[in-house]
Amino acid sequence: MAVRAFLSICFMVGALVLVGMCPAAAADQPQQLKAACERGTPTACNVLGLLHMKGEGVKQDEVRAAAMFRKACDIGDPSSCSNLGVLHAEGVGVQQDDVQAAVFARRACDGGEARGCYNLGVMYAEGTGVQQDEVQAADFTRKACDIGNMKGCYNLAVMYASGFGGQQDEVQAADLYKAVCESGNARGCYNLAAMYATGTGIQQDDIRAADFYRKACDGGNARGCYNLGVMYAEGTGVPQDEFQAADFYRKACDGGSARGCSNLGSMYAAGNGIKQDDVRAATLYRKACDDGDAKGCINLGVIYQVGRGVKSDDTEALKHYGKACDLREQKGCSLYAKLKTGRR
């Protein structure tokens, strides 16, 4: 059972940000905020815009919110420019317009707002609202990271690891993943673990890999839980422990990992690290297969063919072998052909 590979770049436009006042306090004084905004205080306009977005202390009004953000942005508040860019990107309160989204993200970034730089990096990477340009994407992502935006640091690490927008530098990627992981980003912990596991950009160390997969898992990363389960099953970087393997496969499955469900099903089928239960195994194989795991489809086909945990049904077995084959798993194709033709 092999561990999963690296997670990819996280391309998504950032959310709205509230700067300078907690929401509860702001909602209690909308009239004061309105007066301050009318006097030209940009942070007051920004907060008032966010309250209109949420309908807290004022009537929910996305158009009014956009107007508040625009006023604050025009006065020179970069956070408001970032928020206005997000509204244009999503078509909320204003007409959807990726070009305008990029314009306001740039104004935010020029004003030192990290999320504006991050969003502009994403837009250059995808060619959304601007001409696609990997070098520019890397430059703005680096700016976001330098200002302290951890999503920007994560994306920059992925860029260094893959050579996206510049020279590949796995050592830099590992350093950035460390910083991102330390900030509590589970994806960063996962990729750092994968680098330790493979010795990519850092000295190979299975014990450290297990440690960071554990951090990723604790942070809700299902792939981290799956890989830690594999390591416990094989005794790699941790003492071999099938009970622990089953526990982490369950966490992975509950978190949406199809492979975690498939491996947990295999443990139920064999009674390894868990009480043997063919019916439970069948349920887990089905869940894995439904989520696109070819191994789960093969296992489900096998138990239908032999009638273990389910009623024997060659039609169902063929169906699941065929799905595994469609998922480009040769073993599924072979089993399908053998059952279809009656070969042994």
Salt bridges, closest charged atoms under 4 A:
ASP74 OD1 - ARG107 NH2 3.49
ASP139 OD1 - ARG142 NH1 3.32
ASP247 OD1 - ARG250 NH1 3.59
ASP278 OD1 - ARG308 NE 2.85
GLU316 OE1 - HIS320 ND1 3.95
